[in-house]
């Protein structure tokens, strides 16, 4: 069977992409830390980070994960381990 998208050449890493990724991740984390510590905005000088919403660097810091941790995984209601797993997975 023929490949749907045959490779013409091996992929080549673009210069600076790795460094840009880590710059962006660290700037995003700094802005998050400034915001949650109560500092007034703007929390960054980066126009893109100021103008758009991004998920948090650490997954557990986003609001949906915080809800799952606080109200589903560690709620005060007693239940069997199987029930707790079902609550987390559904």
Biopython code that builds the backbone (N, CA, C, O; Angstrom):
import numpy as np
from Bio.PDB.StructureBuilder import StructureBuilder

atoms = [
    (1, "UNK", "N", (0.847, -1.181, 0.000)),
    (1, "UNK", "CA", (0.000, 0.000, 0.000)),
    (1, "UNK", "C", (0.890, 1.241, 0.000)),
    (1, "UNK", "O", (1.844, 1.316, 0.774)),
    (2, "UNK", "N", (0.596, 2.186, -0.835)),
    (2, "UNK", "CA", (1.394, 3.410, -0.934)),
    (2, "UNK", "C", (1.118, 4.305, 0.271)),
    (2, "UNK", "O", (-0.001, 4.352, 0.784)),
    (3, "UNK", "N", (2.150, 5.010, 0.711)),
    (3, "UNK", "CA", (1.981, 5.938, 1.828)),
    (3, "UNK", "C", (1.135, 7.125, 1.382)),
    (3, "UNK", "O", (1.210, 7.570, 0.237)),
    (4, "UNK", "N", (0.352, 7.612, 2.289)),
    (4, "UNK", "CA", (-0.509, 8.747, 1.956)),
    (4, "UNK", "C", (0.305, 10.019, 1.750)),
    (4, "UNK", "O", (0.037, 10.791, 0.829)),
    (5, "UNK", "N", (1.304, 10.236, 2.613)),
    (5, "UNK", "CA", (2.167, 11.404, 2.506)),
    (5, "UNK", "C", (3.616, 10.923, 2.525)),
    (5, "UNK", "O", (4.263, 10.964, 3.572)),
    (6, "UNK", "N", (4.123, 10.478, 1.407)),
    (6, "UNK", "CA", (5.501, 9.961, 1.416)),
    (6, "UNK", "C", (6.502, 11.071, 1.750)),
    (6, "UNK", "O", (6.374, 12.202, 1.281)),
    (7, "UNK", "N", (7.492, 10.727, 2.562)),
    (7, "UNK", "CA", (8.541, 11.687, 2.940)),
    (7, "UNK", "C", (9.488, 11.869, 1.770)),
    (7, "UNK", "O", (10.032, 10.898, 1.243)),
    (8, "UNK", "N", (9.680, 13.098, 1.371)),
    (8, "UNK", "CA", (10.636, 13.419, 0.309)),
    (8, "UNK", "C", (12.037, 13.560, 0.888)),
    (8, "UNK", "O", (13.029, 13.234, 0.236)),
    (9, "UNK", "N", (12.104, 14.058, 2.143)),
    (9, "UNK", "CA", (13.387, 14.234, 2.813)),
    (9, "UNK", "C", (13.180, 14.151, 4.317)),
    (9, "UNK", "O", (12.057, 14.287, 4.804)),
    (10, "UNK", "N", (14.233, 13.934, 5.030)),
    (10, "UNK", "CA", (14.147, 13.868, 6.484)),
    (10, "UNK", "C", (13.844, 15.261, 7.041)),
    (10, "UNK", "O", (14.313, 16.258, 6.491)),
    (11, "UNK", "N", (13.062, 15.343, 8.129)),
    (11, "UNK", "CA", (12.795, 16.657, 8.713)),
    (11, "UNK", "C", (14.076, 17.280, 9.266)),
    (11, "UNK", "O", (14.966, 16.581, 9.752)),
    (12, "UNK", "N", (14.148, 18.588, 9.183)),
    (12, "UNK", "CA", (15.311, 19.330, 9.661)),
    (12, "UNK", "C", (14.839, 20.315, 10.730)),
    (12, "UNK", "O", (13.882, 21.062, 10.527)),
    (13, "UNK", "N", (15.522, 20.301, 11.861)),
    (13, "UNK", "CA", (15.170, 21.233, 12.938)),
    (13, "UNK", "C", (15.498, 22.663, 12.514)),
    (13, "UNK", "O", (16.566, 22.925, 11.960)),
    (14, "UNK", "N", (14.578, 23.581, 12.778)),
    (14, "UNK", "CA", (14.813, 24.987, 12.465)),
    (14, "UNK", "C", (15.611, 25.626, 13.589)),
    (14, "UNK", "O", (15.391, 25.329, 14.763)),
    (15, "UNK", "N", (16.514, 26.480, 13.236)),
    (15, "UNK", "CA", (17.353, 27.180, 14.216)),
    (15, "UNK", "C", (16.493, 28.043, 15.128)),
    (15, "UNK", "O", (15.584, 28.733, 14.665)),
    (16, "UNK", "N", (16.781, 28.003, 16.418)),
    (16, "UNK", "CA", (16.143, 28.897, 17.370)),
    (16, "UNK", "C", (14.812, 28.446, 17.921)),
    (16, "UNK", "O", (14.307, 29.072, 18.853)),
    (17, "UNK", "N", (14.212, 27.381, 17.388)),
    (17, "UNK", "CA", (12.892, 26.955, 17.848)),
    (17, "UNK", "C", (12.954, 26.468, 19.293)),
    (17, "UNK", "O", (12.084, 26.812, 20.093)),
    (18, "UNK", "N", (13.945, 25.689, 19.634)),
    (18, "UNK", "CA", (14.099, 25.176, 20.991)),
    (18, "UNK", "C", (14.243, 26.337, 21.977)),
    (18, "UNK", "O", (13.573, 26.361, 23.010)),
    (19, "UNK", "N", (15.098, 27.279, 21.666)),
    (19, "UNK", "CA", (15.319, 28.437, 22.542)),
    (19, "UNK", "C", (14.051, 29.283, 22.665)),
    (19, "UNK", "O", (13.727, 29.765, 23.750)),
    (20, "UNK", "N", (13.343, 29.460, 21.564)),
    (20, "UNK", "CA", (12.101, 30.231, 21.592)),
    (20, "UNK", "C", (11.052, 29.542, 22.455)),
    (20, "UNK", "O", (10.339, 30.213, 23.201)),
    (21, "UNK", "N", (10.942, 28.233, 22.370)),
    (21, "UNK", "CA", (9.985, 27.488, 23.192)),
    (21, "UNK", "C", (10.258, 27.740, 24.677)),
    (21, "UNK", "O", (9.330, 28.033, 25.432)),
    (22, "UNK", "N", (11.514, 27.630, 25.102)),
    (22, "UNK", "CA", (11.836, 27.792, 26.522)),
    (22, "UNK", "C", (11.718, 29.245, 26.965)),
    (22, "UNK", "O", (11.375, 29.506, 28.118)),
    (23, "UNK", "N", (11.993, 30.192, 26.078)),
    (23, "UNK", "CA", (11.761, 31.605, 26.410)),
    (23, "UNK", "C", (10.272, 31.805, 26.699)),
    (23, "UNK", "O", (9.892, 32.402, 27.706)),
    (24, "UNK", "N", (9.439, 31.291, 25.788)),
    (24, "UNK", "CA", (8.001, 31.482, 25.900)),
    (24, "UNK", "C", (7.451, 30.810, 27.160)),
    (24, "UNK", "O", (6.648, 31.401, 27.881)),
    (25, "UNK", "N", (7.884, 29.577, 27.422)),
    (25, "UNK", "CA", (7.409, 28.856, 28.608)),
    (25, "UNK", "C", (7.816, 29.576, 29.888)),
    (25, "UNK", "O", (7.012, 29.684, 30.814)),
    (26, "UNK", "N", (9.040, 30.066, 29.956)),
    (26, "UNK", "CA", (9.492, 30.741, 31.173)),
    (26, "UNK", "C", (8.815, 32.104, 31.343)),
    (26, "UNK", "O", (8.491, 32.494, 32.465)),
    (27, "UNK", "N", (8.598, 32.825, 30.250)),
    (27, "UNK", "CA", (7.902, 34.119, 30.334)),
    (27, "UNK", "C", (6.450, 33.913, 30.753)),
    (27, "UNK", "O", (5.912, 34.700, 31.533)),
    (28, "UNK", "N", (5.820, 32.876, 30.247)),
    (28, "UNK", "CA", (4.443, 32.559, 30.605)),
    (28, "UNK", "C", (4.343, 32.191, 32.089)),
    (28, "UNK", "O", (3.398, 32.599, 32.765)),
    (29, "UNK", "N", (5.314, 31.422, 32.598)),
    (29, "UNK", "CA", (5.309, 31.049, 34.008)),
    (29, "UNK", "C", (5.551, 32.267, 34.900)),
    (29, "UNK", "O", (4.912, 32.402, 35.944)),
    (30, "UNK", "N", (6.466, 33.153, 34.501)),
    (30, "UNK", "CA", (6.706, 34.379, 35.283)),
    (30, "UNK", "C", (5.443, 35.225, 35.370)),
    (30, "UNK", "O", (5.116, 35.745, 36.437)),
    (31, "UNK", "N", (4.732, 35.365, 34.256)),
    (31, "UNK", "CA", (3.492, 36.146, 34.251)),
    (31, "UNK", "C", (2.457, 35.510, 35.178)),
    (31, "UNK", "O", (1.769, 36.212, 35.919)),
    (32, "UNK", "N", (2.351, 34.201, 35.136)),
    (32, "UNK", "CA", (1.423, 33.489, 36.024)),
    (32, "UNK", "C", (1.779, 33.743, 37.483)),
    (32, "UNK", "O", (0.900, 34.057, 38.284)),
    (33, "UNK", "N", (3.045, 33.614, 37.837)),
    (33, "UNK", "CA", (3.475, 33.823, 39.229)),
    (33, "UNK", "C", (3.210, 35.253, 39.686)),
    (33, "UNK", "O", (2.812, 35.469, 40.830)),
    (34, "UNK", "N", (3.422, 36.223, 38.815)),
    (34, "UNK", "CA", (3.148, 37.624, 39.169)),
    (34, "UNK", "C", (1.656, 37.842, 39.396)),
    (34, "UNK", "O", (1.256, 38.530, 40.335)),
    (35, "UNK", "N", (0.841, 37.252, 38.530)),
    (35, "UNK", "CA", (-0.613, 37.410, 38.652)),
    (35, "UNK", "C", (-1.117, 36.801, 39.945)),
    (35, "UNK", "O", (-1.860, 37.454, 40.676)),
    (36, "UNK", "N", (-0.729, 35.549, 40.254)),
    (36, "UNK", "CA", (-1.257, 34.897, 41.455)),
    (36, "UNK", "C", (-0.674, 35.476, 42.742)),
    (36, "UNK", "O", (-1.242, 35.284, 43.817)),
    (37, "UNK", "N", (0.453, 36.182, 42.646)),
    (37, "UNK", "CA", (1.009, 36.811, 43.851)),
    (37, "UNK", "C", (0.332, 38.144, 44.156)),
    (37, "UNK", "O", (0.611, 38.765, 45.181)),
    (38, "UNK", "N", (-0.569, 38.586, 43.255)),
    (38, "UNK", "CA", (-1.327, 39.804, 43.510)),
    (38, "UNK", "C", (-0.737, 41.059, 42.909)),
    (38, "UNK", "O", (-1.242, 42.155, 43.153)),
    (39, "UNK", "N", (0.330, 40.922, 42.121)),
    (39, "UNK", "CA", (0.900, 42.106, 41.476)),
    (39, "UNK", "C", (-0.092, 42.647, 40.454)),
    (39, "UNK", "O", (-0.831, 41.876, 39.843)),
    (40, "UNK", "N", (-0.118, 43.958, 40.264)),
    (40, "UNK", "CA", (-1.039, 44.527, 39.274)),
    (40, "UNK", "C", (-0.530, 44.284, 37.855)),
    (40, "UNK", "O", (0.677, 44.184, 37.640)),
    (41, "UNK", "N", (-1.441, 44.187, 36.890)),
    (41, "UNK", "CA", (-1.008, 44.035, 35.500)),
    (41, "UNK", "C", (-0.347, 45.305, 34.985)),
    (41, "UNK", "O", (-0.535, 46.366, 35.581)),
    (42, "UNK", "N", (0.398, 45.241, 33.934)),
    (42, "UNK", "CA", (0.682, 44.051, 33.136)),
    (42, "UNK", "C", (1.734, 43.169, 33.818)),
    (42, "UNK", "O", (2.651, 43.668, 34.470)),
    (43, "UNK", "N", (1.586, 41.859, 33.656)),
    (43, "UNK", "CA", (2.494, 40.914, 34.293)),
    (43, "UNK", "C", (3.665, 40.540, 33.399)),
    (43, "UNK", "O", (4.571, 39.818, 33.817)),
    (44, "UNK", "N", (3.644, 41.037, 32.159)),
    (44, "UNK", "CA", (4.727, 40.762, 31.212)),
    (44, "UNK", "C", (4.834, 41.907, 30.217)),
    (44, "UNK", "O", (3.879, 42.657, 30.011)),
    (45, "UNK", "N", (5.994, 42.033, 29.609)),
    (45, "UNK", "CA", (6.195, 43.011, 28.535)),
    (45, "UNK", "C", (5.919, 42.401, 27.170)),
    (45, "UNK", "O", (5.892, 43.115, 26.167)),
    (46, "UNK", "N", (5.713, 41.093, 27.119)),
    (46, "UNK", "CA", (5.501, 40.392, 25.855)),
    (46, "UNK", "C", (4.086, 40.677, 25.341)),
    (46, "UNK", "O", (3.103, 40.359, 26.010)),
    (47, "UNK", "N", (3.989, 41.279, 24.147)),
    (47, "UNK", "CA", (2.680, 41.648, 23.576)),
    (47, "UNK", "C", (1.775, 40.443, 23.372)),
    (47, "UNK", "O", (0.567, 40.533, 23.592)),
    (48, "UNK", "N", (2.339, 39.324, 22.958)),
    (48, "UNK", "CA", (1.527, 38.128, 22.707)),
    (48, "UNK", "C", (0.983, 37.578, 24.022)),
    (48, "UNK", "O", (-0.199, 37.246, 24.110)),
    (49, "UNK", "N", (1.825, 37.478, 25.035)),
    (49, "UNK", "CA", (1.361, 36.970, 26.324)),
    (49, "UNK", "C", (0.367, 37.914, 26.985)),
    (49, "UNK", "O", (-0.511, 37.461, 27.719)),
    (50, "UNK", "N", (0.485, 39.208, 26.743)),
    (50, "UNK", "CA", (-0.483, 40.173, 27.290)),
    (50, "UNK", "C", (-1.806, 40.126, 26.550)),
    (50, "UNK", "O", (-2.858, 40.357, 27.145)),
    (51, "UNK", "N", (-1.766, 39.831, 25.267)),
    (51, "UNK", "CA", (-2.964, 39.942, 24.438)),
    (51, "UNK", "C", (-3.796, 38.681, 24.297)),
    (51, "UNK", "O", (-4.954, 38.758, 23.887)),
    (52, "UNK", "N", (-3.237, 37.518, 24.626)),
    (52, "UNK", "CA", (-3.942, 36.260, 24.422)),
    (52, "UNK", "C", (-3.886, 35.406, 25.681)),
    (52, "UNK", "O", (-2.968, 35.537, 26.490)),
    (53, "UNK", "N", (-4.877, 34.531, 25.841)),
    (53, "UNK", "CA", (-4.875, 33.596, 26.965)),
    (53, "UNK", "C", (-4.152, 32.323, 26.550)),
    (53, "UNK", "O", (-4.294, 31.849, 25.423)),
    (54, "UNK", "N", (-3.378, 31.783, 27.478)),
    (54, "UNK", "CA", (-2.652, 30.540, 27.242)),
    (54, "UNK", "C", (-2.861, 29.629, 28.431)),
    (54, "UNK", "O", (-3.113, 30.091, 29.544)),
    (55, "UNK", "N", (-2.755, 28.324, 28.189)),
    (55, "UNK", "CA", (-2.820, 27.395, 29.312)),
    (55, "UNK", "C", (-1.576, 27.586, 30.174)),
    (55, "UNK", "O", (-0.565, 28.120, 29.718)),
    (56, "UNK", "N", (-1.664, 27.148, 31.404)),
    (56, "UNK", "CA", (-0.543, 27.289, 32.323)),
    (56, "UNK", "C", (0.587, 26.344, 31.956)),
    (56, "UNK", "O", (0.367, 25.307, 31.330)),
    (57, "UNK", "N", (1.786, 26.709, 32.348)),
    (57, "UNK", "CA", (2.943, 25.883, 32.079)),
    (57, "UNK", "C", (2.781, 24.525, 32.750)),
    (57, "UNK", "O", (3.086, 23.495, 32.149)),
    (58, "UNK", "N", (2.307, 24.516, 33.976)),
    (58, "UNK", "CA", (2.075, 23.281, 34.708)),
    (58, "UNK", "C", (0.595, 22.959, 34.639)),
    (58, "UNK", "O", (-0.232, 23.756, 35.082)),
    (59, "UNK", "N", (0.256, 21.827, 34.102)),
    (59, "UNK", "CA", (-1.128, 21.438, 33.874)),
    (59, "UNK", "C", (-1.968, 21.532, 35.147)),
    (59, "UNK", "O", (-3.127, 21.942, 35.088)),
    (60, "UNK", "N", (-1.411, 21.164, 36.278)),
    (60, "UNK", "CA", (-2.177, 21.172, 37.532)),
    (60, "UNK", "C", (-2.557, 22.574, 37.976)),
    (60, "UNK", "O", (-3.362, 22.717, 38.895)),
    (61, "UNK", "N", (-2.010, 23.614, 37.360)),
    (61, "UNK", "CA", (-2.323, 24.979, 37.757)),
    (61, "UNK", "C", (-3.559, 25.535, 37.058)),
    (61, "UNK", "O", (-4.062, 26.584, 37.463)),
    (62, "UNK", "N", (-4.073, 24.858, 36.007)),
    (62, "UNK", "CA", (-5.241, 25.421, 35.334)),
    (62, "UNK", "C", (-6.506, 25.162, 36.151)),
    (62, "UNK", "O", (-6.522, 24.285, 37.014)),
    (63, "UNK", "N", (-7.555, 25.917, 35.880)),
    (63, "UNK", "CA", (-8.746, 25.884, 36.725)),
    (63, "UNK", "C", (-9.480, 24.553, 36.662)),
    (63, "UNK", "O", (-10.034, 24.120, 37.673)),
    (64, "UNK", "N", (-9.502, 23.886, 35.507)),
    (64, "UNK", "CA", (-10.184, 22.594, 35.421)),
    (64, "UNK", "C", (-9.434, 21.546, 36.240)),
    (64, "UNK", "O", (-10.054, 20.764, 36.960)),
    (65, "UNK", "N", (-8.117, 21.525, 36.136)),
    (65, "UNK", "CA", (-7.333, 20.584, 36.937)),
    (65, "UNK", "C", (-7.476, 20.887, 38.418)),
    (65, "UNK", "O", (-7.557, 19.965, 39.230)),
    (66, "UNK", "N", (-7.509, 22.158, 38.786)),
    (66, "UNK", "CA", (-7.690, 22.519, 40.187)),
    (66, "UNK", "C", (-9.044, 22.028, 40.701)),
    (66, "UNK", "O", (-9.139, 21.542, 41.828)),
    (67, "UNK", "N", (-10.085, 22.152, 39.887)),
    (67, "UNK", "CA", (-11.396, 21.634, 40.268)),
    (67, "UNK", "C", (-11.327, 20.124, 40.484)),
    (67, "UNK", "O", (-11.832, 19.612, 41.483)),
    (68, "UNK", "N", (-10.698, 19.412, 39.542)),
    (68, "UNK", "CA", (-10.596, 17.960, 39.662)),
    (68, "UNK", "C", (-9.840, 17.563, 40.933)),
    (68, "UNK", "O", (-10.256, 16.653, 41.650)),
    (69, "UNK", "N", (-8.749, 18.241, 41.202)),
    (69, "UNK", "CA", (-7.948, 17.924, 42.382)),
    (69, "UNK", "C", (-8.738, 18.207, 43.661)),
    (69, "UNK", "O", (-8.801, 17.367, 44.559)),
    (70, "UNK", "N", (-9.331, 19.383, 43.734)),
    (70, "UNK", "CA", (-10.004, 19.831, 44.953)),
    (70, "UNK", "C", (-11.341, 19.136, 45.180)),
    (70, "UNK", "O", (-11.606, 18.645, 46.277)),
    (71, "UNK", "N", (-12.199, 19.091, 44.134)),
    (71, "UNK", "CA", (-13.587, 18.668, 44.324)),
    (71, "UNK", "C", (-13.900, 17.251, 43.876)),
    (71, "UNK", "O", (-14.976, 16.736, 44.180)),
    (72, "UNK", "N", (-12.995, 16.619, 43.171)),
    (72, "UNK", "CA", (-13.250, 15.250, 42.723)),
    (72, "UNK", "C", (-12.278, 14.283, 43.382)),
    (72, "UNK", "O", (-12.709, 13.325, 44.024)),
    (73, "UNK", "N", (-11.001, 14.507, 43.241)),
    (73, "UNK", "CA", (-10.002, 13.581, 43.789)),
    (73, "UNK", "C", (-9.984, 13.583, 45.304)),
    (73, "UNK", "O", (-9.857, 12.528, 45.925)),
    (74, "UNK", "N", (-10.109, 14.757, 45.907)),
    (74, "UNK", "CA", (-9.951, 14.865, 47.355)),
    (74, "UNK", "C", (-11.182, 15.441, 48.048)),
    (74, "UNK", "O", (-11.054, 16.183, 49.022)),
    (75, "UNK", "N", (-12.363, 15.107, 47.557)),
    (75, "UNK", "CA", (-13.568, 15.599, 48.237)),
    (75, "UNK", "C", (-13.740, 14.863, 49.559)),
    (75, "UNK", "O", (-13.131, 13.814, 49.770)),
    (76, "UNK", "N", (-14.562, 15.405, 50.447)),
    (76, "UNK", "CA", (-14.740, 14.863, 51.794)),
    (76, "UNK", "C", (-15.712, 13.692, 51.866)),
    (76, "UNK", "O", (-15.793, 13.022, 52.895)),
    (77, "UNK", "N", (-16.432, 13.442, 50.812)),
    (77, "UNK", "CA", (-17.428, 12.368, 50.795)),
    (77, "UNK", "C", (-16.726, 11.007, 50.759)),
    (77, "UNK", "O", (-15.823, 10.790, 49.951)),
    (78, "UNK", "N", (-17.140, 10.110, 51.624)),
    (78, "UNK", "CA", (-16.505, 8.788, 51.611)),
    (78, "UNK", "C", (-17.055, 7.971, 50.453)),
    (78, "UNK", "O", (-18.250, 8.014, 50.160)),
    (79, "UNK", "N", (-16.174, 7.231, 49.802)),
    (79, "UNK", "CA", (-16.592, 6.373, 48.701)),
    (79, "UNK", "C", (-15.514, 5.322, 48.460)),
    (79, "UNK", "O", (-14.377, 5.468, 48.909)),
    (80, "UNK", "N", (-15.881, 4.278, 47.756)),
    (80, "UNK", "CA", (-14.941, 3.212, 47.431)),
    (80, "UNK", "C", (-13.938, 3.706, 46.403)),
    (80, "UNK", "O", (-14.220, 4.628, 45.638)),
    (81, "UNK", "N", (-12.786, 3.097, 46.392)),
    (81, "UNK", "CA", (-11.733, 3.484, 45.439)),
    (81, "UNK", "C", (-12.229, 3.386, 44.000)),
    (81, "UNK", "O", (-11.882, 4.220, 43.164)),
    (82, "UNK", "N", (-13.042, 2.367, 43.711)),
    (82, "UNK", "CA", (-13.578, 2.201, 42.349)),
    (82, "UNK", "C", (-14.486, 3.372, 41.981)),
    (82, "UNK", "O", (-14.463, 3.851, 40.847)),
    (83, "UNK", "N", (-15.290, 3.834, 42.953)),
    (83, "UNK", "CA", (-16.175, 4.975, 42.697)),
    (83, "UNK", "C", (-15.370, 6.255, 42.467)),
    (83, "UNK", "O", (-15.692, 7.052, 41.586)),
    (84, "UNK", "N", (-14.330, 6.439, 43.262)),
    (84, "UNK", "CA", (-13.492, 7.629, 43.104)),
    (84, "UNK", "C", (-12.830, 7.614, 41.722)),
    (84, "UNK", "O", (-12.795, 8.638, 41.039)),
    (85, "UNK", "N", (-12.309, 6.463, 41.315)),
    (85, "UNK", "CA", (-11.703, 6.343, 39.990)),
    (85, "UNK", "C", (-12.724, 6.648, 38.904)),
    (85, "UNK", "O", (-12.405, 7.327, 37.928)),
    (86, "UNK", "N", (-13.955, 6.150, 39.065)),
    (86, "UNK", "CA", (-15.004, 6.447, 38.089)),
    (86, "UNK", "C", (-15.287, 7.943, 38.026)),
    (86, "UNK", "O", (-15.466, 8.487, 36.936)),
    (87, "UNK", "N", (-15.332, 8.625, 39.181)),
    (87, "UNK", "CA", (-15.573, 10.067, 39.215)),
    (87, "UNK", "C", (-14.471, 10.817, 38.488)),
    (87, "UNK", "O", (-14.737, 11.772, 37.757)),
    (88, "UNK", "N", (-13.238, 10.385, 38.687)),
    (88, "UNK", "CA", (-12.104, 11.063, 38.050)),
    (88, "UNK", "C", (-12.104, 10.833, 36.546)),
    (88, "UNK", "O", (-11.820, 11.753, 35.778)),
    (89, "UNK", "N", (-12.414, 9.629, 36.124)),
    (89, "UNK", "CA", (-12.339, 9.273, 34.705)),
    (89, "UNK", "C", (-13.540, 9.759, 33.900)),
    (89, "UNK", "O", (-13.438, 9.895, 32.681)),
    (90, "UNK", "N", (-14.672, 10.024, 34.544)),
    (90, "UNK", "CA", (-15.846, 10.430, 33.771)),
    (90, "UNK", "C", (-15.985, 11.919, 33.664)),
    (90, "UNK", "O", (-16.928, 12.407, 33.041)),
]
sb = StructureBuilder()
sb.init_structure("model")
sb.init_model(0)
sb.init_chain("A")
sb.init_seg("    ")
for serial, (resi, resn, name, xyz) in enumerate(atoms, 1):
    if name == "N":
        sb.init_residue(resn, " ", resi, " ")
    sb.init_atom(name, np.array(xyz, "f"), 0.0, 1.0, " ", f" {name:<3s}", serial, name[0])
structure = sb.get_structure()
